[in-house]
């Protein structure tokens, strides 16, 4: 483990002369290391507020080809830390032991979970060292979909009919009464393992994959899904954002488009924000981010929630919308700093992330007339496909063919960026019947935002 006494204060932070020999370095602990794009901005905000960043994470596993492709990204993320600390397993005992040693040389100012599975560990660190955080109750409930459903049902929050299937007979009985249904692992995050089941044959296939593990079954709801991100300080939402979600083809529920802000009528905003406030109250959430996914079917139902930064680039989209001030405000909450005025959104700014989802076929050609990352407004464009690769709609977060974000000043600017992107890049697909079609990577964004695919033909 790197020795904390080698740590230097972040740039711009100069202790008074009399403290140079005795003062501990103020530090933010980051538990876990995600590969999402939000960490660089978070670290920069910490440094600007005078604290160093210590990342406590597990060694990166390079045991699959997909993981090995991410090695360089992992190393870049880890290099952001002023002190990287690798721990064999991020359980409570090992993390608290590492934090105890770090506290000999550091003034612990805050703790932050950088990934879903480490939310509870970070909450325990916050409890022991009296640091701001969501609280153990909120963290524990956020990690378990069954607890979420039971809590809502017990307190009058609308939820669809549901059951925890512990046997095949229970699952078949629920399906017979409520089909179509959605099956979900009890404690995974995102869309992993989430599937629509219409009939007994679908359930049979799902049971084979579940391998006797209990799972949640609930009646399928058709409606528009939105996520609500609240920056919560001492139980009060200070900033509330609405993110629009585009989904891939069912029976899977993979997010393929994320748009900030979501277009909502005033009444819809009130309903989604009201549900978020109710979740904050029921869980006793204290300080941090509430990331609530909910669906509007006439009634707004909770899908699931977490008390950590939303995945992928959503926090970057929010930060763009709020003039670069949302992440610094979040950091300030976790450091108990005197906070400036709550950031206000820029009136017309819009930002999105697209996960490139290609229809079934075979890639014939990838056309790149210009590096998409040189287009003003395009952020982090990546495409993973090559000629000869088989394609098909995404069934999990790892089966898309790339991703990109767009940060635009307004809708006119967004159309300009998407037009430039299509002029620069395209994918020629051959379908099973031999027909060939050019696919524009902007088509998902145009369909989600404008309600149709107005992309030009490459």
Steps between C-alpha positions, in 0.01 A plus 500: 500500500639846415606681814276802572786712637627537142177680414528867411217753529310553174602785274377835623477391865776654715487445878610787726879489564461382860299197380746372238668259742202387704174527306343195346399521136122538457369219283190360334476120505357340187392139555509288186610600153243516222597561140222754442596845383395686815812435709737747326260790561444387860876487568552842343225645721662345809836656414341840440344477846833425664487126562702212365332187365570151631353216293456167680427228246544135416773392256370507144418153371633442149366147466282550191566658158238770572668587830845513341370754250413726795840475670625831361182680608528349849859617530405852389221515757723372779769753407255778589539412869755682713529175695379173345446218749426152369326262740445133414126514576302813584310358794433707810781353711772548240384847400470622859846359573644689203321819605636466854856498364429789264358708786845506662616740230181643354221721625195311377257758364263289291424157358335416170393170342609490137307185415171340594635197685707712739222730621451314828872484577533874440200562726668303779817707464288817517326373814824415682680823410197732520517598134210609277329218315161350417482306827512126557123452475477674163812323371375155601155545348648639179688174443197272514203516263287280727548735795405791273176333390405399855578846638286672237211257540506539879478879477243545226732574207356349181682188379389235250402152628824318587640194670838358593528170317698249703372193312402427142142423608466847657631662183267307268199578722575874498557502123168324440314773690690812392663439158683675351745544787850634554762287675780675690787380718445617856820700538667567164524849353397639165332268251716195571278193517178696440267332252140518381329160518183441301446126535609182675771436239657840576495422871658159444794663322535762773496237777785318328707819515397591857655177637266465798560856625187684626387781272234768484199462272262787438229587253632668185425872476482679166585869521768763476802450725682797651778521753503765771833612642483693827798653675386452859640693796389404851185337363400785269529491119703806402516432125261279303569384145290292261672269250318351202569134424493318168478122527622227269283221365302287744505246662810682629498844662840639406536878513617608156437878523520741794386862453530797738257661545202272444206681346223487759184697558484688830261244647733214408796676659297544818405130505855373444651747748232412756585131474870580546423702813292213636790257448736739679259515795433125518865402486620776731755606240737764631758635251600390151338418165165331464477336158138390458369321193124526463236433237190704416198285418245761604626426851873545562655176629854455636710257295803506730730749666858543614683742727808551288602676181295381202689272265665574168532873424175626657676717758706660223178575310351660811817697563488640145134594542583682825791700362771281651379566856308182590803282576679768708177543697485123556859495624433794731205313656724201574767725655257701717626816335306823505307459179437769240156560359343185355599478131237598246468325163604677182174580326550317169794266553442136412729200537469133416682170495431234237599135529521384140244223455512331159224280353570134414739452212868501411729802476618539140682830526576772754531842337693770685570812296590701809585418860165559678684624809616806301139613448416786740243370748586129465651347814672160533387335176590129491399228254599138561373323188702376202410356158382143541358549851150367559261760642178485698301711742661541842405255775716658772724802559797323342346402166468840331750594229632823646388827651528876475372810675393836360503826693301764313402859575147448365299277267625675188856438612410137574370446146822651363710259707294197395517601133878539523525162672305325224714670236811370677401144590271219387463122514394281206302194615397191307173342616422128497323537163814649345375859485746770602414818690704791629439568871540851639622510859281805565172318431439395862550855627273650235225246569514560877514880490310592185270199480626384161817403318591803290859393441637546149610207286880462512 
